[in-house]
Amino acid sequence: MTASSNNPIVAENLKPGTLSWLPERLRFTPSPPSVGERDLTYSPLGEYQRDEYRNRDEGRSERIEGWCSHASVKAGDVLQIFVSTAPAGEFMLDIYRMGYYQRLGARQVMSAGPIEGVVQPVPSPDDERLMECAWSPSYEFSIPADWVSGVYLGKLTRVDDGTENYLVFVVRDERESELIVQTSDFNWQAYNGWPNSYSLYSNGGPSLYYGMDVAVSFERPYLPTWSTAIPGTGEFFVFEFPMTYWLEKMGYDVTYCSNLDTHLGTAGLSRAAGFLSVGHDEYWTVDMYHNVRAAIDGGLSVGFFSGNSVCAAIGLRPSASGRPDRVFSRVDQFGNDALLARYPADHPVGAAYRHTPVPGKAPDEGYLIGARNDPPWSGSADWACSLPDHWVFEGTGMAAGDAIPNLVGHEWHGAPAEDIEGLEVVSRGTTHDPSVGPGEYTATVYPGPKGNVVFNAATVWWSSGLAQPPGYQRPSSSAPCARPDGRVQRITENVLSKMLARRA
């Protein structure tokens, strides 16, 4: 544990936790809507009691659903909550901060209600298939000064029948800390199909779409994705919560930011020793790239505990309500070096970009991450040791060729940027996906200019090897993802210790 007398994360996690944040009654309208509503019964262990619901997108929860006016807020900011209840009815709002909290995963910090709920309209899509809700705010409050930076969960509960849904937002701060953890909320929104098939991956046709003429908005609820047990929260509980839970259990002094903060500069990257990209961090702006690159050049260490990161470049614009940076679409693909040559003609991404060519002006992600998003970038594998004497593997007992089962997936990073001075490949192997064939993932480390390091784990699933917190349900895929493993925990500790050594 890295606890110090000035570590607010240790003090925060000594406060009483609760399991009351977990759902007790979820009701979804599956797609297609004609199937009708279904009830799900939930257990405190975080598993649906009926397997038929575990791995499918169950659609909207029209009885209660909502969204927040901001993805990230700080103390004193006003956060508006927009909720629709169908039929109209009162609801409760309970706010929780996510962490370790004696293995309970959250602490309740606020409760409000009953609040009047009304039926709010579903918008009509525009020419970009943009679905943006012109809803009236249901409730607003100022962020208290004593709320510690973190990922916050809003639980919405109908008063009449107990139907539940959720909201998610980040509380950031400006203090110095050991680590900054970034949520991948641009990615959450890119994959959000609310109300039905309106993500960046659909143009209304039967196939996945990769073009630049569709847009998405933060001004709408999140549909459930993957096998998440907590609807309304993007991909946080699928790919990121185990990292948050483990970091706070271990007592690291962490603070949190959103993708948007990294874009705007409000993440304050220079105040920390390390910056962590976690999970499925696919969608970045070019400004994010340059901000992180400049921070590395200034001495920041970075851990890409993620896969398929810094892949698609997006452009942000205001919503119809006038809120800045609430709508985005693809504008380019990172890696402008002979881009089309990286995608076979029969690869869906290559086909899409031949139909809608990208400008090719976004930087090469390999020079940031240490490896690139080479096709097929989808598949699973064991995470194998390539350099057993490297400090990354210290204390793991791993020999060359030893592997951690099922840690690589569902997407990963491919060929290394071999012309980075001092870059080392610490893990590599063959991935398998029956739909796209084999590939090769590559995990890397390279030195920064001031004794800092950049580590690339090369897998979306890294966090699954750290912890099994309440409410966590493993993502569905063609292969199972890793379970908590002491070697994953030790490698993570080694990387973070290296990051923090500069401040010692």
Secondary structure by P-SEA (a helix, b strand, c coil): cccccccaaaaaaaccccccccccbbbbbcccccccbbbbbbccccccccccccccccccccccccccccccccccbbbbbbbbbccbbbbbbbbbbbccccccccccccccccccccbbbbbbbccccbbbbbccccccccccccccccbbbbbbbbcccccccbbbbbbbbcccccbbbbbaaaaaaaacccccccccccccccccccccccccccccccccccccccccccccccccaaaaaaaaaaccccccccaaaaaacccccccccccccccccccccaaaaaaaaaaaaabbbbbccccccccbbbbbbbcccccccccccccccccccccccccccccaaaaaaaacccccccccccccccccccccccccccccccccccccccccccccccccccccccbbbcccccccccccccbbbbbbbcccccbbbbbbccccccccbbbbcccccccccccccccccccccccccccccaaaaaaaaaaaaaaacccc
